[in-house]
């Protein structure tokens, strides 16, 4: 293909709700932090270096008995979600505007845990009961 020099009717879709196939063996609760595995399937947030933050699960997705992609799930993106703050590596006010990192499917931390955690997103605010992440 070559670059276009003509007007183009480029297809688009709203990226705030996406449907992603779920990884084998995963049960992802509604409201949980969802990530894409290294192979691109939806998985629970976890301490791992191979995940890509996707957003929040809209409904329960139970693929515990299925193969990769046997079911798909809806994930909300592009909003700020309040995740729990890791007490051993807490996100602080000084982290606003900076990256935070996935600990599990409801918790984020200030650092990458000596290169053991994947990035969750950008900190928008810190409350006493959690961290706002987009």
TORKOL-102009 format. One record per residue: x negated, z, y negated of N, C-alpha, C in turn; residue number from 1; residue in three letters. Coordinates in Angstrom, 2 decimals. Layout:
N
n_east: X	n_up: Z	n_north: Y	ca_east: X	ca_up: Z	ca_north: Y	c_east: X	c_up: Z	c_north: Y	resi: NUM	resn: ala
...
//
This chain:
134
n_east: -0.84	n_up: 0.00	n_north: 1.18	ca_east: 0.00	ca_up: 0.00	ca_north: 0.00	c_east: -0.89	c_up: 0.00	c_north: -1.24	resi: 1	resn: unk
n_east: -0.33	n_up: -0.54	n_north: -2.26	ca_east: -1.01	ca_up: -0.53	ca_north: -3.55	c_east: -0.13	c_up: 0.18	c_north: -4.56	resi: 2	resn: unk
n_east: -0.72	n_up: 0.62	n_north: -5.63	ca_east: 0.04	ca_up: 1.31	ca_north: -6.68	c_east: 1.07	c_up: 0.38	c_north: -7.28	resi: 3	resn: unk
n_east: 2.23	n_up: 0.94	n_north: -7.62	ca_east: 3.29	ca_up: 0.13	ca_north: -8.20	c_east: 3.01	c_up: -0.17	c_north: -9.68	resi: 4	resn: unk
n_east: 3.43	n_up: -1.33	n_north: -10.09	ca_east: 3.37	ca_up: -1.69	ca_north: -11.51	c_east: 4.78	c_up: -1.93	c_north: -12.04	resi: 5	resn: unk
n_east: 5.77	n_up: -1.68	n_north: -11.18	ca_east: 7.17	ca_up: -1.88	ca_north: -11.52	c_east: 7.90	c_up: -0.53	c_north: -11.54	resi: 6	resn: unk
n_east: 9.02	n_up: -0.50	n_north: -12.26	ca_east: 9.88	ca_up: 0.69	ca_north: -12.20	c_east: 10.25	c_up: 0.92	c_north: -10.74	resi: 7	resn: unk
n_east: 10.43	n_up: 2.18	n_north: -10.39	ca_east: 10.70	ca_up: 2.52	ca_north: -9.00	c_east: 11.82	c_up: 3.56	c_north: -8.94	resi: 8	resn: unk
n_east: 12.77	n_up: 3.39	n_north: -8.05	ca_east: 13.82	ca_up: 4.38	ca_north: -7.83	c_east: 13.31	c_up: 5.35	c_north: -6.77	resi: 9	resn: unk
n_east: 12.58	n_up: 6.36	n_north: -7.20	ca_east: 11.96	ca_up: 7.31	ca_north: -6.29	c_east: 12.98	c_up: 8.33	c_north: -5.80	resi: 10	resn: unk
n_east: 13.17	n_up: 8.44	n_north: -4.47	ca_east: 14.11	ca_up: 9.42	ca_north: -3.94	c_east: 13.69	c_up: 10.85	c_north: -4.31	resi: 11	resn: unk
n_east: 14.67	n_up: 11.74	n_north: -4.42	ca_east: 14.36	ca_up: 13.14	ca_north: -4.69	c_east: 15.38	c_up: 14.03	c_north: -4.00	resi: 12	resn: unk
n_east: 15.02	n_up: 15.29	n_north: -3.86	ca_east: 15.95	ca_up: 16.29	ca_north: -3.37	c_east: 15.59	c_up: 17.62	c_north: -4.02	resi: 13	resn: unk
n_east: 16.56	n_up: 18.51	n_north: -4.08	ca_east: 16.35	ca_up: 19.82	ca_north: -4.65	c_east: 15.51	c_up: 20.64	c_north: -3.67	resi: 14	resn: unk
n_east: 14.42	n_up: 21.20	n_north: -4.11	ca_east: 13.53	ca_up: 21.95	ca_north: -3.23	c_east: 13.82	c_up: 23.44	c_north: -3.18	resi: 15	resn: unk
n_east: 14.97	n_up: 23.88	n_north: -3.74	ca_east: 15.23	ca_up: 25.32	ca_north: -3.75	c_east: 15.72	c_up: 25.82	c_north: -2.39	resi: 16	resn: unk
n_east: 16.38	n_up: 24.98	n_north: -1.62	ca_east: 16.76	ca_up: 25.30	ca_north: -0.24	c_east: 16.18	c_up: 24.23	c_north: 0.66	resi: 17	resn: unk
n_east: 15.34	n_up: 24.65	n_north: 1.59	ca_east: 14.75	ca_up: 23.68	ca_north: 2.51	c_east: 15.07	c_up: 24.08	c_north: 3.94	resi: 18	resn: unk
n_east: 15.09	n_up: 23.12	n_north: 4.82	ca_east: 15.32	ca_up: 23.37	ca_north: 6.24	c_east: 14.02	c_up: 23.05	c_north: 6.96	resi: 19	resn: unk
n_east: 13.54	n_up: 24.05	n_north: 7.73	ca_east: 12.25	ca_up: 23.93	ca_north: 8.40	c_east: 12.42	c_up: 24.28	c_north: 9.87	resi: 20	resn: unk
n_east: 11.84	n_up: 23.50	n_north: 10.78	ca_east: 11.88	ca_up: 23.85	ca_north: 12.21	c_east: 11.11	c_up: 25.16	c_north: 12.44	resi: 21	resn: unk
n_east: 11.62	n_up: 25.97	n_north: 13.37	ca_east: 11.06	ca_up: 27.30	ca_north: 13.63	c_east: 10.06	c_up: 27.25	c_north: 14.79	resi: 22	resn: unk
n_east: 8.98	n_up: 28.03	n_north: 14.66	ca_east: 7.96	ca_up: 28.11	ca_north: 15.71	c_east: 8.52	c_up: 28.75	c_north: 16.97	resi: 23	resn: unk
n_east: 7.98	n_up: 28.38	n_north: 18.10	ca_east: 8.37	ca_up: 28.96	ca_north: 19.38	c_east: 8.16	c_up: 30.47	c_north: 19.37	resi: 24	resn: unk
n_east: 9.11	n_up: 31.19	n_north: 19.98	ca_east: 8.96	ca_up: 32.62	ca_north: 20.14	c_east: 9.24	c_up: 33.46	c_north: 18.92	resi: 25	resn: unk
n_east: 9.69	n_up: 32.84	n_north: 17.83	ca_east: 9.91	ca_up: 33.58	ca_north: 16.58	c_east: 11.36	c_up: 33.99	c_north: 16.41	resi: 26	resn: unk
n_east: 11.55	n_up: 35.21	n_north: 15.94	ca_east: 12.86	ca_up: 35.71	ca_north: 15.50	c_east: 12.64	c_up: 36.16	c_north: 14.07	resi: 27	resn: unk
n_east: 13.20	n_up: 35.42	n_north: 13.13	ca_east: 12.97	ca_up: 35.67	ca_north: 11.70	c_east: 14.26	c_up: 36.22	c_north: 11.10	resi: 28	resn: unk
n_east: 14.24	n_up: 37.48	n_north: 10.67	ca_east: 15.45	ca_up: 38.09	ca_north: 10.11	c_east: 15.82	c_up: 37.48	c_north: 8.76	resi: 29	resn: unk
n_east: 17.12	n_up: 37.49	n_north: 8.46	ca_east: 17.57	ca_up: 37.08	ca_north: 7.13	c_east: 16.90	c_up: 37.96	c_north: 6.09	resi: 30	resn: unk
n_east: 16.46	n_up: 37.36	n_north: 5.00	ca_east: 15.82	ca_up: 38.11	ca_north: 3.93	c_east: 14.33	c_up: 38.30	c_north: 4.11	resi: 31	resn: unk
n_east: 13.77	n_up: 37.87	n_north: 5.23	ca_east: 12.35	ca_up: 38.06	ca_north: 5.51	c_east: 11.48	c_up: 37.04	c_north: 4.78	resi: 32	resn: unk
n_east: 10.23	n_up: 37.40	n_north: 4.59	ca_east: 9.22	ca_up: 36.50	ca_north: 4.04	c_east: 8.86	c_up: 35.51	c_north: 5.14	resi: 33	resn: unk
n_east: 9.00	n_up: 34.23	n_north: 4.83	ca_east: 8.75	ca_up: 33.17	ca_north: 5.80	c_east: 7.53	c_up: 32.36	c_north: 5.37	resi: 34	resn: unk
n_east: 6.73	n_up: 32.00	n_north: 6.35	ca_east: 5.55	ca_up: 31.18	ca_north: 6.11	c_east: 5.57	c_up: 29.98	c_north: 7.06	resi: 35	resn: unk
n_east: 4.77	n_up: 28.98	n_north: 6.73	ca_east: 4.56	ca_up: 27.86	ca_north: 7.65	c_east: 3.29	c_up: 28.15	c_north: 8.43	resi: 36	resn: unk
n_east: 3.36	n_up: 27.95	n_north: 9.74	ca_east: 2.18	ca_up: 28.12	ca_north: 10.59	c_east: 1.21	c_up: 26.97	c_north: 10.34	resi: 37	resn: unk
n_east: 0.06	n_up: 27.04	n_north: 10.97	ca_east: -0.93	ca_up: 25.97	ca_north: 10.83	c_east: -0.38	c_up: 24.63	c_north: 11.31	resi: 38	resn: unk
n_east: 0.63	n_up: 24.67	n_north: 12.19	ca_east: 1.23	ca_up: 23.43	ca_north: 12.70	c_east: 2.50	c_up: 23.06	c_north: 11.95	resi: 39	resn: unk
n_east: 2.86	n_up: 23.83	n_north: 10.91	ca_east: 3.97	ca_up: 23.48	ca_north: 10.04	c_east: 5.32	c_up: 24.04	c_north: 10.42	resi: 40	resn: unk
n_east: 5.37	n_up: 24.92	n_north: 11.41	ca_east: 6.64	ca_up: 25.51	ca_north: 11.82	c_east: 6.86	c_up: 26.84	c_north: 11.11	resi: 41	resn: unk
n_east: 8.14	n_up: 27.17	n_north: 10.83	ca_east: 8.48	ca_up: 28.42	ca_north: 10.17	c_east: 8.14	c_up: 29.59	c_north: 11.08	resi: 42	resn: unk
n_east: 7.55	n_up: 30.63	n_north: 10.47	ca_east: 7.16	ca_up: 31.82	ca_north: 11.21	c_east: 7.29	c_up: 33.03	c_north: 10.29	resi: 43	resn: unk
n_east: 7.36	n_up: 34.21	n_north: 10.88	ca_east: 7.37	ca_up: 35.43	ca_north: 10.09	c_east: 6.05	c_up: 35.55	c_north: 9.33	resi: 44	resn: unk
n_east: 6.12	n_up: 36.09	n_north: 8.12	ca_east: 4.90	ca_up: 36.42	ca_north: 7.41	c_east: 4.11	c_up: 37.42	c_north: 8.24	resi: 45	resn: unk
n_east: 2.80	n_up: 37.29	n_north: 8.23	ca_east: 1.93	ca_up: 38.16	ca_north: 9.02	c_east: 0.52	c_up: 38.11	c_north: 8.43	resi: 46	resn: unk
n_east: -0.30	n_up: 39.06	n_north: 8.82	ca_east: -1.70	ca_up: 39.03	ca_north: 8.43	c_east: -2.38	c_up: 37.94	c_north: 9.25	resi: 47	resn: unk
n_east: -2.71	n_up: 36.85	n_north: 8.60	ca_east: -3.36	ca_up: 35.69	ca_north: 9.23	c_east: -3.88	c_up: 34.80	c_north: 8.11	resi: 48	resn: unk
n_east: -4.88	n_up: 34.01	n_north: 8.40	ca_east: -5.46	ca_up: 33.14	ca_north: 7.38	c_east: -4.92	c_up: 31.72	c_north: 7.42	resi: 49	resn: unk
n_east: -4.03	n_up: 31.44	n_north: 8.35	ca_east: -3.57	ca_up: 30.06	ca_north: 8.56	c_east: -2.14	c_up: 29.80	c_north: 8.09	resi: 50	resn: unk
n_east: -1.57	n_up: 30.73	n_north: 7.31	ca_east: -0.18	ca_up: 30.60	ca_north: 6.89	c_east: -0.06	c_up: 30.05	c_north: 5.48	resi: 51	resn: unk
n_east: 1.06	n_up: 29.40	n_north: 5.23	ca_east: 1.41	ca_up: 28.93	ca_north: 3.89	c_east: 2.76	c_up: 29.53	c_north: 3.52	resi: 52	resn: unk
n_east: 2.82	n_up: 30.27	n_north: 2.43	ca_east: 4.04	ca_up: 30.93	ca_north: 1.99	c_east: 5.13	c_up: 29.91	c_north: 1.71	resi: 53	resn: unk
n_east: 6.32	n_up: 30.14	n_north: 2.26	ca_east: 7.45	ca_up: 29.25	ca_north: 2.02	c_east: 8.52	c_up: 29.88	c_north: 1.14	resi: 54	resn: unk
n_east: 8.86	n_up: 31.15	n_north: 1.39	ca_east: 9.91	ca_up: 31.80	ca_north: 0.63	c_east: 10.65	c_up: 32.81	c_north: 1.46	resi: 55	resn: unk
n_east: 12.00	n_up: 32.90	n_north: 1.26	ca_east: 12.84	ca_up: 33.90	ca_north: 1.90	c_east: 13.83	c_up: 33.26	c_north: 2.87	resi: 56	resn: unk
n_east: 13.94	n_up: 33.85	n_north: 4.05	ca_east: 14.91	ca_up: 33.38	ca_north: 5.05	c_east: 16.31	c_up: 33.62	c_north: 4.54	resi: 57	resn: unk
n_east: 17.16	n_up: 32.60	n_north: 4.58	ca_east: 18.54	ca_up: 32.74	ca_north: 4.15	c_east: 19.43	c_up: 33.32	c_north: 5.24	resi: 58	resn: unk
n_east: 19.11	n_up: 33.05	n_north: 6.48	ca_east: 19.89	ca_up: 33.56	ca_north: 7.62	c_east: 18.92	c_up: 33.90	c_north: 8.75	resi: 59	resn: unk
n_east: 19.40	n_up: 34.68	n_north: 9.71	ca_east: 18.62	ca_up: 34.98	ca_north: 10.91	c_east: 18.32	c_up: 33.69	c_north: 11.67	resi: 60	resn: unk
n_east: 17.09	n_up: 33.54	n_north: 12.11	ca_east: 16.71	ca_up: 32.41	ca_north: 12.96	c_east: 16.06	c_up: 32.97	c_north: 14.22	resi: 61	resn: unk
n_east: 16.70	n_up: 32.79	n_north: 15.36	ca_east: 16.19	ca_up: 33.34	ca_north: 16.62	c_east: 15.77	c_up: 32.21	c_north: 17.55	resi: 62	resn: unk
n_east: 14.48	n_up: 31.98	n_north: 17.61	ca_east: 13.91	ca_up: 30.96	ca_north: 18.49	c_east: 13.03	c_up: 31.62	c_north: 19.55	resi: 63	resn: unk
n_east: 13.38	n_up: 32.86	n_north: 19.93	ca_east: 12.55	ca_up: 33.58	ca_north: 20.90	c_east: 12.49	c_up: 32.87	c_north: 22.25	resi: 64	resn: unk
n_east: 13.52	n_up: 32.13	n_north: 22.61	ca_east: 13.53	ca_up: 31.44	ca_north: 23.90	c_east: 13.27	c_up: 29.94	c_north: 23.78	resi: 65	resn: unk
n_east: 12.99	n_up: 29.46	n_north: 22.56	ca_east: 12.86	ca_up: 28.03	ca_north: 22.36	c_east: 11.43	c_up: 27.57	c_north: 22.13	resi: 66	resn: unk
n_east: 11.23	n_up: 26.28	n_north: 22.26	ca_east: 9.95	ca_up: 25.65	ca_north: 21.96	c_east: 9.84	c_up: 25.42	c_north: 20.45	resi: 67	resn: unk
n_east: 8.66	n_up: 25.07	n_north: 19.98	ca_east: 8.48	ca_up: 24.73	ca_north: 18.56	c_east: 9.54	c_up: 23.72	c_north: 18.15	resi: 68	resn: unk
n_east: 10.28	n_up: 24.04	n_north: 17.08	ca_east: 11.27	ca_up: 23.11	ca_north: 16.54	c_east: 12.59	c_up: 23.05	c_north: 17.28	resi: 69	resn: unk
n_east: 12.82	n_up: 23.91	n_north: 18.27	ca_east: 14.08	ca_up: 23.90	ca_north: 19.01	c_east: 15.26	c_up: 24.21	c_north: 18.08	resi: 70	resn: unk
n_east: 15.01	n_up: 25.02	n_north: 17.06	ca_east: 16.01	ca_up: 25.29	ca_north: 16.03	c_east: 15.35	c_up: 25.13	c_north: 14.68	resi: 71	resn: unk
n_east: 16.16	n_up: 25.03	n_north: 13.65	ca_east: 15.66	ca_up: 24.98	ca_north: 12.28	c_east: 16.34	c_up: 26.09	c_north: 11.49	resi: 72	resn: unk
n_east: 15.74	n_up: 26.42	n_north: 10.35	ca_east: 16.30	ca_up: 27.48	ca_north: 9.51	c_east: 16.26	c_up: 27.07	c_north: 8.05	resi: 73	resn: unk
n_east: 17.13	n_up: 27.72	n_north: 7.26	ca_east: 17.17	ca_up: 27.48	ca_north: 5.82	c_east: 16.33	c_up: 28.53	c_north: 5.12	resi: 74	resn: unk
n_east: 15.49	n_up: 28.07	n_north: 4.20	ca_east: 14.59	ca_up: 28.94	ca_north: 3.44	c_east: 14.81	c_up: 28.67	c_north: 1.96	resi: 75	resn: unk
n_east: 14.93	n_up: 29.74	n_north: 1.19	ca_east: 15.07	ca_up: 29.61	ca_north: -0.26	c_east: 13.68	c_up: 29.69	c_north: -0.89	resi: 76	resn: unk
n_east: 13.43	n_up: 28.78	n_north: -1.82	ca_east: 12.15	ca_up: 28.70	ca_north: -2.52	c_east: 12.38	c_up: 28.67	c_north: -4.02	resi: 77	resn: unk
n_east: 11.30	n_up: 28.80	n_north: -4.78	ca_east: 11.37	ca_up: 28.60	ca_north: -6.21	c_east: 12.01	c_up: 29.74	c_north: -6.98	resi: 78	resn: unk
n_east: 12.26	n_up: 30.85	n_north: -6.34	ca_east: 12.81	ca_up: 32.05	ca_north: -6.97	c_east: 11.80	c_up: 33.18	c_north: -6.83	resi: 79	resn: unk
n_east: 11.93	n_up: 34.18	n_north: -7.68	ca_east: 11.09	ca_up: 35.37	ca_north: -7.52	c_east: 11.79	c_up: 36.30	c_north: -6.54	resi: 80	resn: unk
n_east: 11.08	n_up: 36.72	n_north: -5.50	ca_east: 11.60	ca_up: 37.65	ca_north: -4.51	c_east: 10.82	c_up: 38.95	c_north: -4.60	resi: 81	resn: unk
n_east: 11.52	n_up: 40.06	n_north: -4.36	ca_east: 10.86	ca_up: 41.37	ca_north: -4.40	c_east: 10.46	c_up: 41.75	c_north: -2.98	resi: 82	resn: unk
n_east: 9.14	n_up: 41.82	n_north: -2.77	ca_east: 8.59	ca_up: 42.21	ca_north: -1.48	c_east: 8.02	c_up: 43.63	c_north: -1.60	resi: 83	resn: unk
n_east: 7.89	n_up: 44.30	n_north: -0.47	ca_east: 7.29	ca_up: 45.63	ca_north: -0.44	c_east: 5.81	c_up: 45.53	c_north: -0.84	resi: 84	resn: unk
n_east: 5.31	n_up: 46.60	n_north: -1.42	ca_east: 3.92	ca_up: 46.67	ca_north: -1.88	c_east: 3.09	c_up: 47.44	c_north: -0.86	resi: 85	resn: unk
n_east: 2.04	n_up: 46.83	n_north: -0.36	ca_east: 1.16	ca_up: 47.45	ca_north: 0.63	c_east: 0.48	c_up: 48.68	c_north: 0.03	resi: 86	resn: unk
n_east: 0.76	n_up: 49.85	n_north: 0.57	ca_east: 0.23	ca_up: 51.10	ca_north: -0.01	c_east: -1.29	c_up: 51.20	c_north: 0.09	resi: 87	resn: unk
n_east: -1.89	n_up: 50.61	n_north: 1.11	ca_east: -3.34	ca_up: 50.68	ca_north: 1.27	c_east: -4.11	c_up: 49.69	c_north: 0.42	resi: 88	resn: unk
n_east: -3.43	n_up: 48.72	n_north: -0.15	ca_east: -4.04	ca_up: 47.69	ca_north: -0.99	c_east: -2.98	c_up: 47.23	c_north: -1.98	resi: 89	resn: unk
n_east: -2.55	n_up: 48.15	n_north: -2.86	ca_east: -1.37	ca_up: 47.86	ca_north: -3.69	c_east: -1.61	c_up: 46.84	c_north: -4.79	resi: 90	resn: unk
n_east: -0.58	n_up: 46.04	n_north: -4.99	ca_east: -0.53	ca_up: 45.14	ca_north: -6.14	c_east: -0.24	c_up: 46.02	c_north: -7.35	resi: 91	resn: unk
n_east: -0.96	n_up: 45.81	n_north: -8.45	ca_east: -0.80	ca_up: 46.62	ca_north: -9.65	c_east: -0.40	c_up: 45.74	c_north: -10.83	resi: 92	resn: unk
n_east: -0.12	n_up: 46.36	n_north: -11.95	ca_east: 0.25	ca_up: 45.64	ca_north: -13.16	c_east: -0.84	c_up: 44.63	c_north: -13.54	resi: 93	resn: unk
n_east: -2.09	n_up: 44.97	n_north: -13.25	ca_east: -3.21	ca_up: 44.07	ca_north: -13.56	c_east: -3.15	c_up: 42.78	c_north: -12.73	resi: 94	resn: unk
n_east: -2.30	n_up: 42.75	n_north: -11.71	ca_east: -2.17	ca_up: 41.57	ca_north: -10.85	c_east: -1.16	c_up: 40.55	c_north: -11.36	resi: 95	resn: unk
n_east: -0.40	n_up: 40.90	n_north: -12.40	ca_east: 0.61	ca_up: 39.97	ca_north: -12.92	c_east: -0.06	c_up: 38.65	c_north: -13.32	resi: 96	resn: unk
n_east: 0.52	n_up: 37.55	n_north: -12.85	ca_east: -0.02	ca_up: 36.23	ca_north: -13.10	c_east: -1.10	c_up: 35.81	c_north: -12.12	resi: 97	resn: unk
n_east: -1.40	n_up: 36.69	n_north: -11.18	ca_east: -2.44	ca_up: 36.41	ca_north: -10.18	c_east: -1.83	c_up: 36.34	c_north: -8.78	resi: 98	resn: unk
n_east: -2.60	n_up: 35.86	n_north: -7.85	ca_east: -2.15	ca_up: 35.73	ca_north: -6.47	c_east: -2.02	c_up: 37.09	c_north: -5.80	resi: 99	resn: unk
n_east: -1.09	n_up: 37.17	n_north: -4.83	ca_east: -1.02	ca_up: 38.29	ca_north: -3.91	c_east: -0.99	c_up: 37.69	c_north: -2.50	resi: 100	resn: unk
n_east: -1.08	n_up: 38.56	n_north: -1.50	ca_east: -1.33	ca_up: 38.08	ca_north: -0.14	c_east: -0.35	c_up: 38.67	c_north: 0.87	resi: 101	resn: unk
n_east: -0.04	n_up: 37.89	n_north: 1.90	ca_east: 0.93	ca_up: 38.26	ca_north: 2.93	c_east: 0.34	c_up: 39.30	c_north: 3.87	resi: 102	resn: unk
n_east: 1.08	n_up: 40.40	n_north: 4.07	ca_east: 0.72	ca_up: 41.41	ca_north: 5.06	c_east: 1.61	c_up: 41.27	c_north: 6.29	resi: 103	resn: unk
n_east: 2.94	n_up: 41.20	n_north: 6.05	ca_east: 3.90	ca_up: 40.99	ca_north: 7.12	c_east: 5.14	c_up: 40.31	c_north: 6.53	resi: 104	resn: unk
n_east: 6.25	n_up: 40.33	n_north: 7.25	ca_east: 7.41	ca_up: 39.56	ca_north: 6.78	c_east: 8.22	c_up: 40.25	c_north: 5.68	resi: 105	resn: unk
n_east: 7.67	n_up: 41.32	n_north: 5.10	ca_east: 8.33	ca_up: 41.93	ca_north: 3.95	c_east: 7.34	c_up: 42.57	c_north: 2.98	resi: 106	resn: unk
n_east: 6.03	n_up: 42.42	n_north: 3.23	ca_east: 5.02	ca_up: 43.15	ca_north: 2.46	c_east: 3.92	c_up: 42.24	c_north: 1.95	resi: 107	resn: unk
n_east: 3.49	n_up: 42.51	n_north: 0.70	ca_east: 2.35	ca_up: 41.79	ca_north: 0.12	c_east: 1.30	c_up: 42.80	c_north: -0.33	resi: 108	resn: unk
n_east: 0.07	n_up: 42.31	n_north: -0.50	ca_east: -1.05	ca_up: 43.14	ca_north: -0.90	c_east: -1.80	c_up: 42.48	c_north: -2.05	resi: 109	resn: unk
n_east: -2.63	n_up: 43.27	n_north: -2.70	ca_east: -3.39	ca_up: 42.79	ca_north: -3.85	c_east: -4.49	c_up: 41.80	c_north: -3.46	resi: 110	resn: unk
n_east: -5.16	n_up: 42.05	n_north: -2.33	ca_east: -6.32	ca_up: 41.23	ca_north: -1.97	c_east: -6.08	c_up: 40.47	c_north: -0.66	resi: 111	resn: unk
n_east: -7.00	n_up: 39.61	n_north: -0.35	ca_east: -6.91	ca_up: 38.84	ca_north: 0.89	c_east: -7.42	c_up: 39.62	c_north: 2.10	resi: 112	resn: unk
n_east: -7.68	n_up: 40.93	n_north: 1.90	ca_east: -8.07	ca_up: 41.78	ca_north: 3.03	c_east: -9.35	c_up: 41.32	c_north: 3.69	resi: 113	resn: unk
n_east: -10.37	n_up: 41.02	n_north: 2.89	ca_east: -11.64	ca_up: 40.50	ca_north: 3.39	c_east: -11.42	c_up: 39.24	c_north: 4.21	resi: 114	resn: unk
n_east: -10.70	n_up: 38.31	n_north: 3.59	ca_east: -10.42	ca_up: 37.00	ca_north: 4.20	c_east: -9.63	c_up: 37.07	c_north: 5.50	resi: 115	resn: unk
n_east: -8.63	n_up: 37.99	n_north: 5.56	ca_east: -7.78	ca_up: 38.08	ca_north: 6.74	c_east: -6.32	c_up: 37.75	c_north: 6.43	resi: 116	resn: unk
n_east: -5.99	n_up: 37.55	n_north: 5.14	ca_east: -4.61	ca_up: 37.30	ca_north: 4.74	c_east: -4.47	c_up: 35.98	c_north: 4.01	resi: 117	resn: unk
n_east: -3.30	n_up: 35.38	n_north: 4.17	ca_east: -2.95	ca_up: 34.14	ca_north: 3.46	c_east: -2.28	c_up: 34.49	c_north: 2.14	resi: 118	resn: unk
n_east: -2.38	n_up: 33.60	n_north: 1.18	ca_east: -1.77	ca_up: 33.81	ca_north: -0.13	c_east: -0.25	c_up: 33.72	c_north: -0.05	resi: 119	resn: unk
n_east: 0.41	n_up: 34.68	n_north: -0.73	ca_east: 1.87	ca_up: 34.68	ca_north: -0.77	c_east: 2.39	c_up: 33.89	c_north: -1.96	resi: 120	resn: unk
n_east: 1.82	n_up: 34.08	n_north: -3.10	ca_east: 2.31	ca_up: 33.45	ca_north: -4.30	c_east: 1.74	c_up: 34.16	c_north: -5.51	resi: 121	resn: unk
n_east: 2.44	n_up: 34.03	n_north: -6.63	ca_east: 1.98	ca_up: 34.62	ca_north: -7.89	c_east: 2.84	c_up: 35.82	c_north: -8.23	resi: 122	resn: unk
n_east: 2.19	n_up: 36.90	n_north: -8.63	ca_east: 2.88	ca_up: 38.13	ca_north: -9.01	c_east: 3.53	c_up: 37.94	c_north: -10.38	resi: 123	resn: unk
n_east: 4.84	n_up: 38.20	n_north: -10.46	ca_east: 5.56	ca_up: 38.13	ca_north: -11.73	c_east: 5.83	c_up: 39.51	c_north: -12.31	resi: 124	resn: unk
n_east: 5.81	n_up: 40.52	n_north: -11.47	ca_east: 6.06	ca_up: 41.87	ca_north: -11.94	c_east: 5.89	c_up: 42.87	c_north: -10.82	resi: 125	resn: unk
n_east: 5.68	n_up: 44.12	n_north: -11.22	ca_east: 5.51	ca_up: 45.20	ca_north: -10.25	c_east: 6.47	c_up: 46.32	c_north: -10.63	resi: 126	resn: unk
n_east: 7.35	n_up: 46.69	n_north: -9.71	ca_east: 8.27	ca_up: 47.81	ca_north: -9.88	c_east: 7.84	c_up: 48.94	c_north: -8.95	resi: 127	resn: unk
n_east: 8.42	n_up: 50.11	n_north: -9.12	ca_east: 8.08	ca_up: 51.23	ca_north: -8.26	c_east: 8.44	c_up: 50.95	c_north: -6.81	resi: 128	resn: unk
n_east: 9.42	n_up: 50.07	n_north: -6.57	ca_east: 9.86	ca_up: 49.80	ca_north: -5.21	c_east: 9.50	c_up: 48.40	c_north: -4.69	resi: 129	resn: unk
n_east: 8.59	n_up: 47.70	n_north: -5.37	ca_east: 8.19	ca_up: 46.40	ca_north: -4.85	c_east: 7.51	c_up: 45.50	c_north: -5.85	resi: 130	resn: unk
n_east: 7.17	n_up: 44.32	n_north: -5.35	ca_east: 6.41	ca_up: 43.33	ca_north: -6.12	c_east: 7.24	c_up: 42.05	c_north: -6.20	resi: 131	resn: unk
n_east: 7.43	n_up: 41.54	n_north: -7.41	ca_east: 8.14	ca_up: 40.27	ca_north: -7.63	c_east: 7.15	c_up: 39.13	c_north: -7.50	resi: 132	resn: unk
n_east: 7.44	n_up: 38.23	n_north: -6.56	ca_east: 6.52	ca_up: 37.13	ca_north: -6.24	c_east: 7.26	c_up: 35.80	c_north: -6.31	resi: 133	resn: unk
n_east: 6.63	n_up: 34.82	n_north: -6.93	ca_east: 7.17	ca_up: 33.47	ca_north: -6.94	c_east: 6.16	c_up: 32.52	c_north: -6.33	resi: 134	resn: unk
//
